[in-house]
Amino acid sequence: MTTTTDGAVELTVSGMTCAACATRIERKLNKVAGVRATVNYATERAVVHLPQGMRADDAVQVVRDAGYDATPAGRDREQSRDTVTGLRRRLVVAAVLAIPLGNLSISLALVPALRFPGWEALCVLLALPVVTYSAWPFHRAALRNLRHGASSMDTLVSLGVLASFGWALWSLVAGPSGPGYWLGFGVTAEGADAVYLDVAAGVTTFLLAGRYFELRSRRSAVGLLTALAGIAAKDARVLRDGAETTVPAAEVRVGDLLVVRPGEALPADGVVVEGYSAVDTASMTGEPVPVEVGPGDHVTGGTVNSAGRLLVRATAVGANTQLAQMRALAEQAAERKAAVQRLVDRVCSVFVPVVLALSALTLAGWLLTDHSTRDAFTAAVAVLIIACPCALGLATPTALMVGVARAAQLGILVKGPEVLEATRAVDTVVLDKTGTVTTGRMRVAATTSFTGEDVLRPAAAVEAASEHPIGVAIAAACPDAPAVTGFEALVGAGARGEVEGAPVVVGSAELMARLDVVVPAAAAEWWSELGPATGVLVARHGEVVGGIALRDTVHPSAQSAVARLHSLGLRTVLLTGDHEAAARAVGAEIGVGEVIANVRPSDKVATVERLRAQGRHVAMVGDGINDGPALAAADLGMAIARGSDIAAQAADVVLVRDDLDAIADTVVLAGRTLATIRGNLVWAFGYNAAALPLAAFGLLNPLIAGAAMSLSSVLVVANSLRLRTALGTSRDE
């Protein structure tokens, strides 16, 4: 079970189908004396503050009494997997049975010559598992809504499916009570009611597919929180009375002395008391070069000690660490997104009760005007069928699936419909520097000799045995360097060895001072003028003879990508944890005018929030673990696939193609997909508004209503398929 730092219990809630469900559960929990609860539909999590004497199981029971299910977080993996598996199984059953049922019911109902003995029973047997087992999630939600005096799209789906199936079953069992239906060009044969079995199965299959893919998309929202929790160290070595004791990281207290060995993650934020090392801070800053630390330097929990043994005094533990704050920021951002209701849910809250009332009034009106029961039920069922939201259910999933497929062809992974909603008004693109607009790989930019000697060859010879990113870059710049003997890695500072009979040292100015190496005035002047580059000094025979300047490599497509974003009218901002000079140099090279440097992960989130507070609609593009919260906080998060898994989980879009032009492609394609969805919804609602009165007055019998509903769905699908050619030949849009 997961318990927060203030004693609150975290639950995983299942069975929610819309944001209204989360509100209903939250209201139910908060009615219990002493309970304070928040429910997040996007992450399917509830945080419940329990009064004294109340257990987590009591909160779970309250959720179950509301008609949903809950499990203490940490025990929910199997339940989550079972939910997705169960929905997939229902979808497979529906799809496998609906295809032959559609062919049989339509052909046999309309063409009597094709009928054979028992054809009605065969159609019913094919439809029965679909409208019961496969459609059960819709029926269960409708029953839950009924208990609470509410209605939703599930209510209309359930009633439409049951009405279609019930009417067909009654007609087939009781036999035709009159001639067939008028189709505008003639009257169908008796028994044509069987076509409603196809309507019931088709609606179930289409909407179940949409529900399945939506559930898969929603569950990925939990990935960021899980991944951020996975970075933290599980155990810590605490130095007590001169002996190392291994304890759970949660038991570390401020002031404890922590022993961190090479390759281990730091269990808390702290200050180095003893030891020198290089700490991999990519998880927090995204920078590719490990930071050299020694006594007095601050280190952050979740970062990894790369080399030497460190003794660290803990200064922040638990929820106060920077990593824990990143997780909290990510959860808050996800909760903010979950508050946005889908357009279909908003309209259906009014549309569904109106349709139910209209169907009941139609039935009563026909009966009160001395029409036959068959005619009255025909008109009432026609209202339900014509209003059954098949086109509404298809409007988003079909456009999304076609848009996602087209995006995949362009190397863009779109995660869900909320991406489209967020993209409609994006006007600012915030770009992370390292690993996004740059490759994250160091390269030798220039070499300088203070004595006229060759600098690169001896340095490359020493660094050929190094695994440090700077050493790898130097070695790569001179592949034919001579061999080195007596190699020694100087933790957190550089390396040394003997090259062609001469002792060579490669490293920082601090290393040279520590080894009493002579540093000429020219070297000190060169070091102060490095600007955005990273500098390394090279010494032979105890004297610095030159320096090597290294820089991160700008991505080849960065400049053209920024230019294209500007052509689309978008503002660009470069955001980085790197120092000011390096950031401005990269910004000038790629054409970004606004540069914000020296930012921590929490500062990245604050920057995104500040831009949003100014009325900007922000798209954040990043690749590192440290970008996760900012990606989640932005209106639209885009992650570079070559970056960390956490960034990919936090983002709405993953750019698989190694081309930053994919950023602009995402904006254009998502905008077109959203426009298509909105067009689909306008058509679907408009169609229902026009057809409902016709059905109520008996001008549309159920068969024509079913055909019209199918035609509406076909038009929605055809409109969505137009996205297959989006960005087909040109990207200058």
FITI-750594 format. One line per field, with one value per residue (C-alpha): residue number from 0; residue in one letter; z, y, x. Coordinates in steps of 0.02 Angstrom, whole numbers. Each point is the difference from the previous one (the first is absolute). Layout:
num <- NUM|...
residu <- A|...
zz <- Z|...
yy <- Y|...
xx <- X|...
END
This chain:
num <- 0|1|2|3|4|5|6|7|8|9|10|11|12|13|14|15|16|17|18|19|20|21|22|23|24|25|26|27|28|29|30|31|32|33|34|35|36|37|38|39|40|41|42|43|44|45|46|47|48|49|50|51|52|53|54|55|56|57|58|59|60|61|62|63|64|65|66|67|68|69|70|71|72|73|74|75|76|77|78|79|80|81|82|83|84|85|86|87|88|89|90|91|92|93|94|95|96|97|98|99|100|101|102|103|104|105|106|107|108|109|110|111|112|113|114|115|116|117|118|119|120|121|122|123|124|125|126|127|128|129|130|131|132|133|134|135|136|137|138|139|140|141|142|143|144|145|146|147|148|149|150|151|152|153|154|155|156|157|158|159|160|161|162|163|164|165|166|167|168|169|170|171|172|173|174|175|176|177|178|179|180|181|182|183|184|185|186|187|188|189|190|191|192|193|194|195|196|197|198|199|200|201|202|203|204|205|206|207|208|209|210|211|212|213|214|215|216|217|218|219|220|221|222|223|224|225|226|227|228|229|230|231|232|233|234|235|236|237|238|239|240|241|242|243|244|245|246|247|248|249|250|251|252|253|254|255|256|257|258|259|260|261|262|263|264|265|266|267|268|269|270|271|272|273|274|275|276|277|278|279|280|281|282|283|284|285|286|287|288|289|290|291|292|293|294|295|296|297|298|299|300|301|302|303|304|305|306|307|308|309|310|311|312|313|314|315|316|317|318|319|320|321|322|323|324|325|326|327|328|329|330|331|332|333|334|335|336|337|338|339|340|341|342|343|344|345|346|347|348|349|350|351|352|353|354|355|356|357|358|359|360|361|362|363|364|365|366|367|368|369|370|371|372|373|374|375|376|377|378|379|380|381|382|383|384|385|386|387|388|389|390|391|392|393|394|395|396|397|398|399|400|401|402|403|404|405|406|407|408|409|410|411|412|413|414|415|416|417|418|419|420|421|422|423|424|425|426|427|428|429|430|431|432|433|434|435|436|437|438|439|440|441|442|443|444|445|446|447|448|449|450|451|452|453|454|455|456|457|458|459|460|461|462|463|464|465|466|467|468|469|470|471|472|473|474|475|476|477|478|479|480|481|482|483|484|485|486|487|488|489|490|491|492|493|494|495|496|497|498|499|500|501|502|503|504|505|506|507|508|509|510|511|512|513|514|515|516|517|518|519|520|521|522|523|524|525|526|527|528|529|530|531|532|533|534|535|536|537|538|539|540|541|542|543|544|545|546|547|548|549|550|551|552|553|554|555|556|557|558|559|560|561|562|563|564|565|566|567|568|569|570|571|572|573|574|575|576|577|578|579|580|581|582|583|584|585|586|587|588|589|590|591|592|593|594|595|596|597|598|599|600|601|602|603|604|605|606|607|608|609|610|611|612|613|614|615|616|617|618|619|620|621|622|623|624|625|626|627|628|629|630|631|632|633|634|635|636|637|638|639|640|641|642|643|644|645|646|647|648|649|650|651|652|653|654|655|656|657|658|659|660|661|662|663|664|665|666|667|668|669|670|671|672|673|674|675|676|677|678|679|680|681|682|683|684|685|686|687|688|689|690|691|692|693|694|695|696|697|698|699|700|701|702|703|704|705|706|707|708|709|710|711|712|713|714|715|716|717|718|719|720|721|722|723|724|725|726|727|728|729|730|731|732
residu <- M|T|T|T|T|D|G|A|V|E|L|T|V|S|G|M|T|C|A|A|C|A|T|R|I|E|R|K|L|N|K|V|A|G|V|R|A|T|V|N|Y|A|T|E|R|A|V|V|H|L|P|Q|G|M|R|A|D|D|A|V|Q|V|V|R|D|A|G|Y|D|A|T|P|A|G|R|D|R|E|Q|S|R|D|T|V|T|G|L|R|R|R|L|V|V|A|A|V|L|A|I|P|L|G|N|L|S|I|S|L|A|L|V|P|A|L|R|F|P|G|W|E|A|L|C|V|L|L|A|L|P|V|V|T|Y|S|A|W|P|F|H|R|A|A|L|R|N|L|R|H|G|A|S|S|M|D|T|L|V|S|L|G|V|L|A|S|F|G|W|A|L|W|S|L|V|A|G|P|S|G|P|G|Y|W|L|G|F|G|V|T|A|E|G|A|D|A|V|Y|L|D|V|A|A|G|V|T|T|F|L|L|A|G|R|Y|F|E|L|R|S|R|R|S|A|V|G|L|L|T|A|L|A|G|I|A|A|K|D|A|R|V|L|R|D|G|A|E|T|T|V|P|A|A|E|V|R|V|G|D|L|L|V|V|R|P|G|E|A|L|P|A|D|G|V|V|V|E|G|Y|S|A|V|D|T|A|S|M|T|G|E|P|V|P|V|E|V|G|P|G|D|H|V|T|G|G|T|V|N|S|A|G|R|L|L|V|R|A|T|A|V|G|A|N|T|Q|L|A|Q|M|R|A|L|A|E|Q|A|A|E|R|K|A|A|V|Q|R|L|V|D|R|V|C|S|V|F|V|P|V|V|L|A|L|S|A|L|T|L|A|G|W|L|L|T|D|H|S|T|R|D|A|F|T|A|A|V|A|V|L|I|I|A|C|P|C|A|L|G|L|A|T|P|T|A|L|M|V|G|V|A|R|A|A|Q|L|G|I|L|V|K|G|P|E|V|L|E|A|T|R|A|V|D|T|V|V|L|D|K|T|G|T|V|T|T|G|R|M|R|V|A|A|T|T|S|F|T|G|E|D|V|L|R|P|A|A|A|V|E|A|A|S|E|H|P|I|G|V|A|I|A|A|A|C|P|D|A|P|A|V|T|G|F|E|A|L|V|G|A|G|A|R|G|E|V|E|G|A|P|V|V|V|G|S|A|E|L|M|A|R|L|D|V|V|V|P|A|A|A|A|E|W|W|S|E|L|G|P|A|T|G|V|L|V|A|R|H|G|E|V|V|G|G|I|A|L|R|D|T|V|H|P|S|A|Q|S|A|V|A|R|L|H|S|L|G|L|R|T|V|L|L|T|G|D|H|E|A|A|A|R|A|V|G|A|E|I|G|V|G|E|V|I|A|N|V|R|P|S|D|K|V|A|T|V|E|R|L|R|A|Q|G|R|H|V|A|M|V|G|D|G|I|N|D|G|P|A|L|A|A|A|D|L|G|M|A|I|A|R|G|S|D|I|A|A|Q|A|A|D|V|V|L|V|R|D|D|L|D|A|I|A|D|T|V|V|L|A|G|R|T|L|A|T|I|R|G|N|L|V|W|A|F|G|Y|N|A|A|A|L|P|L|A|A|F|G|L|L|N|P|L|I|A|G|A|A|M|S|L|S|S|V|L|V|V|A|N|S|L|R|L|R|T|A|L|G|T|S|R|D|E
zz <- 0|-39|140|-26|119|93|27|-146|-93|-189|-90|-179|-60|-143|-93|-37|-177|4|110|75|77|91|64|61|95|74|61|76|95|63|75|127|161|12|-174|-129|-172|-176|-148|-160|-152|-113|115|79|171|158|146|158|165|133|174|151|15|-185|-105|-184|-23|62|-137|-128|57|-22|-180|-30|75|-133|-133|-40|59|90|54|110|-116|-7|-11|-162|-138|-20|6|-131|-114|24|-43|-165|-41|39|-111|-141|17|-13|-154|-87|32|-67|-157|-40|13|-71|-171|-48|88|-107|-161|51|79|-138|-147|75|71|-164|-124|48|-136|98|162|69|145|167|-72|131|141|-74|-7|180|60|-87|74|177|63|-76|81|168|33|-113|36|187|42|-78|89|166|-17|-47|156|107|-73|34|184|14|-104|-137|-184|-120|-172|73|43|-180|-68|118|-38|-187|-3|107|-97|-168|63|93|-146|-120|123|29|-186|-38|145|-10|-188|-115|43|-167|-161|-4|7|-134|-60|-117|-155|60|148|74|27|167|127|-45|185|14|-66|174|63|-113|69|180|-35|-108|128|137|-101|-58|170|92|-114|43|186|-7|-86|116|153|-69|-27|172|91|-76|104|155|-81|43|185|6|-96|109|154|-79|-11|187|97|98|132|79|88|159|95|185|135|-135|-77|-158|26|-144|30|-112|-83|83|170|-42|108|-24|65|-34|-79|-159|-84|-189|-101|-187|-107|140|0|137|121|54|-36|95|11|-35|158|-65|-168|-181|-143|-159|25|-146|16|-163|99|74|-121|-164|-26|-80|94|178|132|98|186|157|182|19|-164|-1|-75|-42|40|-153|-85|-21|71|-149|76|175|173|74|177|-5|140|-35|-8|-74|11|-48|-76|16|-126|-173|-77|110|-46|-185|27|91|-141|-129|97|18|-186|-42|117|-87|-169|70|45|-184|-50|-172|-119|-25|188|19|-140|48|176|-83|-157|86|116|-145|-110|138|34|-186|-23|148|-63|-173|68|109|-138|-127|125|56|-180|-26|-103|14|127|-142|-79|168|41|-177|17|177|-50|-155|114|106|-150|-97|157|45|0|-120|-102|162|60|-166|-18|112|-12|-190|-27|138|-69|-177|67|110|-145|-111|141|19|-184|35|153|129|140|59|165|15|-47|136|-108|-136|122|65|-172|-65|73|24|-33|95|-18|143|-53|120|-55|42|-91|-92|-107|34|-14|178|-68|29|-144|-10|-59|4|65|59|26|117|-44|-182|45|-63|129|-68|-30|179|73|-112|47|185|-23|-112|159|81|5|45|-136|-17|-13|-131|-104|7|-46|-147|-68|-24|-38|-45|169|70|141|183|146|185|-28|156|9|122|67|-39|-71|-150|-41|-20|-77|-95|-187|-105|155|69|149|-60|106|-74|109|83|70|175|-40|-62|160|106|-92|8|-191|-66|-83|-110|-8|-178|64|134|-129|-121|138|44|-182|-33|2|-39|-28|127|24|35|32|-64|94|-46|118|137|-105|-91|-188|-71|17|-86|-16|-16|-40|-12|-180|-66|-85|-191|-16|145|-102|-136|131|95|-162|-44|171|-24|-172|86|112|155|131|51|166|40|178|79|160|-87|34|-85|-125|-70|-10|-92|-123|-46|-6|-121|-109|-23|-5|168|69|179|106|183|80|169|39|114|-37|114|-89|-166|65|70|-168|-90|129|-14|-188|21|128|-131|-111|-104|-57|22|-86|92|-94|103|16|178|164|66|-139|57|116|-123|-141|109|52|-177|-105|-121|48|-136|41|-109|-15|15|175|163|24|133|-120|-125|134|56|-175|-105|-158|-29|-149|-65|-158|30|-81|95|-145|78|129|-131|-83|167|18|-177|3|173|-49|-154|99|129|-139|-73|168|25|-174|39|161|-84|-132|127|113|-146|-76|164|23|-174|3|174|-42|-158|100|135|-130|-79|-159|34|44|98|-156|-86|165|11|-179|28|157|-99|-137|130|65|-176|-32|164|-46|-177|66|120|-139|-85|130|-85|-124|127|-24|-147|-115|84|173|-35|77
yy <- 0|176|127|182|97|73|-169|7|-161|-15|-110|-61|20|-105|11|187|41|190|147|2|-170|72|143|-122|-107|154|65|-169|-9|178|-34|-115|96|53|-58|113|-78|47|-117|14|-73|11|-104|-100|45|62|81|-22|86|-114|52|-93|-174|-17|-126|-4|-147|111|127|-141|-55|176|0|-172|59|137|-136|2|-100|53|-78|74|61|-125|-147|57|-63|-165|85|127|-137|-100|151|30|-186|-18|146|-67|-171|79|97|-156|-95|145|22|-187|-19|168|-29|-160|66|157|-97|-124|115|129|-121|-121|135|93|-146|-138|-117|-19|-51|-176|-89|66|154|110|-109|3|191|11|-123|102|163|-60|-8|171|92|-87|-46|126|145|-33|150|116|-87|4|185|34|-94|97|164|-55|-31|179|77|50|-40|-2|-58|-176|13|37|-135|-130|46|8|-169|-82|82|-56|-177|-9|60|-121|-143|37|12|-162|-97|68|6|148|91|84|45|52|178|132|50|139|-109|-146|-109|-127|-180|-57|-39|147|43|-118|138|77|-141|70|175|-62|-98|136|139|-109|-45|177|80|-140|27|185|-39|-125|119|142|-109|-48|184|54|-132|69|157|-98|-46|164|-13|-181|37|149|-107|-131|120|21|-112|-137|-21|110|-34|106|25|-21|-20|-28|-147|-7|-52|-34|71|36|169|56|-13|124|156|174|2|-184|-40|-101|-109|-3|-121|9|-44|33|129|130|-35|182|178|49|75|-96|-18|-111|-67|53|-68|37|-5|-39|133|-40|-53|174|122|-95|53|-134|38|-69|134|-6|10|9|54|143|-33|-30|-162|-53|-159|-109|49|-136|-4|-46|-30|26|-33|148|41|111|88|-4|172|-45|-166|-76|120|145|-69|74|-167|-14|178|-46|-143|114|128|-135|-62|176|29|-162|49|168|-85|-122|146|34|-87|-76|88|-158|-22|180|-11|-174|61|97|-105|-167|53|92|-156|-111|122|17|-189|-18|144|-77|-165|84|119|-138|-108|147|39|-172|-71|-183|-60|-58|174|82|-111|17|190|-7|-126|104|149|-102|-76|161|82|-144|88|-112|150|92|-147|-12|187|3|-179|-10|170|-37|-171|68|151|-111|-117|147|71|-167|6|170|-66|76|-98|85|-68|57|120|124|36|67|107|74|35|108|161|-34|161|-26|-143|-22|-101|-91|20|-153|-155|93|139|-71|-182|-12|-60|104|38|88|177|68|-34|130|-24|117|-71|-51|-185|-118|-1|-117|-158|-21|47|-125|-135|22|16|-154|-102|115|-25|180|92|132|-131|-96|159|40|-178|1|159|-89|-185|-30|57|-97|-127|50|-89|22|69|67|75|146|-8|153|98|-82|-134|-26|-122|-15|35|-28|10|160|16|80|69|48|85|155|151|-64|-164|91|101|-156|-87|155|12|165|101|144|166|-41|-153|99|131|-136|-81|163|30|-172|69|-135|-137|-127|12|-133|38|-113|-9|-86|-18|97|153|46|3|30|-10|-87|82|-115|37|-93|-35|93|-116|19|34|124|160|-46|-63|164|98|-104|27|187|-13|-78|153|-89|80|-103|-4|-95|-70|-85|-40|45|162|163|12|-176|23|166|-68|-144|118|116|-146|-71|166|-2|176|-34|-104|-50|-84|-68|-77|-147|-123|96|161|-79|-34|177|71|-98|54|181|-2|-78|133|130|-76|-103|-177|-93|-152|-68|-104|-100|-163|-21|-65|177|58|-118|119|144|-112|-47|180|70|8|-118|-107|-67|-122|-48|-190|-11|75|-79|-114|116|147|-111|-53|178|68|5|-28|-99|54|-163|74|70|165|154|47|-129|134|108|-154|-44|172|-2|-180|10|160|-83|-153|108|95|-167|-59|161|-16|-179|53|143|-121|-133|120|92|-165|-52|168|-10|-185|-12|98|-104|-161|64|39|-171|61|-110|-180|-94|-80|167|71|-139|29|187|-28|-111|131|131|-112|-30|187|27|-136|67|174|-71|-97|164|18|-139|127|137|71|-117|102|164|61|183|11
xx <- 0|61|-12|48|110|-150|-84|-120|-36|17|-127|-13|-180|-71|-165|2|-58|4|52|-177|38|151|-107|-133|127|83|-169|-42|166|-10|-172|83|38|181|49|82|22|51|-27|101|-89|156|111|-144|69|-86|91|-104|40|-75|-57|67|-74|-44|95|44|-119|-142|39|5|-173|-69|62|-78|-165|1|5|186|149|159|163|138|138|142|-120|-81|114|-91|-170|53|62|-160|-108|88|3|-185|-48|109|-84|-173|55|66|-162|-103|106|6|-190|-56|79|-95|-155|1|11|-134|-128|-1|-1|-127|-114|-15|8|-125|66|162|-84|14|-85|61|86|-82|66|176|-1|-60|133|136|-64|-35|183|34|-147|23|182|88|-119|-2|115|-131|-145|93|36|-182|-59|124|-63|-180|41|62|-139|123|27|145|49|7|-185|-48|116|-72|-181|33|84|-134|-142|72|28|-165|-103|84|-18|-185|-35|91|-77|-178|0|-38|-160|-20|90|182|64|-12|174|-52|5|-107|-44|120|-46|-69|135|112|9|150|109|-3|110|135|-31|17|160|78|-28|74|155|40|-23|89|152|-1|-13|144|121|-51|36|171|39|-59|102|160|-28|51|167|87|-40|56|160|45|-24|114|148|11|119|-90|135|133|165|2|164|-36|132|131|-95|-105|-181|-119|-175|-151|18|-163|86|139|-8|71|180|35|169|-29|131|-26|107|37|-151|-126|-140|0|-144|-24|53|157|174|160|103|139|58|13|-103|-96|-188|-116|-136|-91|-154|-16|82|7|181|111|161|12|27|162|-34|104|-15|-125|-93|-188|-66|-178|-95|-30|163|132|175|110|170|72|-72|-94|-50|-154|-95|-187|-82|-171|-91|-167|-125|123|125|7|-50|-155|-48|16|-122|-122|10|-35|-152|-69|21|-91|-141|-17|-20|-129|-114|-37|-162|-15|-119|-103|-24|-58|-127|-60|-42|-142|-26|-30|-141|-83|5|-69|-141|-38|-7|-121|-107|-3|-62|-132|-54|-29|-95|-109|-47|-75|145|45|126|113|-1|31|148|66|8|73|135|38|35|120|88|16|71|115|168|94|59|39|103|90|31|152|72|-1|78|124|47|23|94|109|35|49|105|88|45|78|94|-119|-85|-161|-65|-181|-140|47|153|-112|-97|163|73|-142|72|187|95|163|125|124|153|116|182|103|-59|-138|73|172|53|66|168|157|119|168|-34|180|175|125|187|94|172|-18|-12|-135|-139|-132|108|65|-169|-92|127|-39|-188|-10|-13|-129|-189|-40|-102|135|136|-99|-21|187|48|-123|81|167|-27|184|67|151|-16|-4|83|-30|-175|-87|-174|-2|-178|-102|146|86|128|187|123|163|-3|156|110|-75|-119|-164|-142|-170|-130|-69|91|-39|88|154|8|-21|144|111|6|69|-141|63|-91|-57|-92|-91|-51|-59|-103|-88|-48|-76|-177|-128|129|65|188|133|184|140|168|165|147|-91|-45|-161|37|-174|-187|-145|-172|-151|-181|-163|-52|-153|-125|11|-187|-13|23|-125|-125|4|-19|-153|-78|23|-83|-151|-10|64|111|154|92|161|-1|150|92|164|91|-48|142|-24|-188|10|128|-117|-150|89|55|-175|-94|-90|-10|-58|121|-26|151|57|-170|-36|-143|-119|53|-47|-174|-9|52|-136|-129|56|-22|-172|-46|42|-134|119|-44|163|73|153|129|126|93|63|-67|11|-118|-139|-94|15|-65|-148|-32|-3|-157|88|150|115|140|148|1|189|-15|-57|-149|-69|-7|-92|-125|-32|-27|-158|102|160|106|71|75|174|-48|-57|-113|-116|-45|-84|-74|-80|-79|-70|-60|-78|-89|-72|-53|-87|-90|-55|-66|-96|-73|-51|-84|-92|-65|-48|-94|-79|-56|-81|-85|-76|-46|-76|-160|-24|15|-119|-135|17|83|151|-34|135|73|26|61|130|53|10|103|118|12|43|138|66|8|93|125|21|34|129|88|42|137|98|68|38|176|18|109|40|44|-15|-173
END
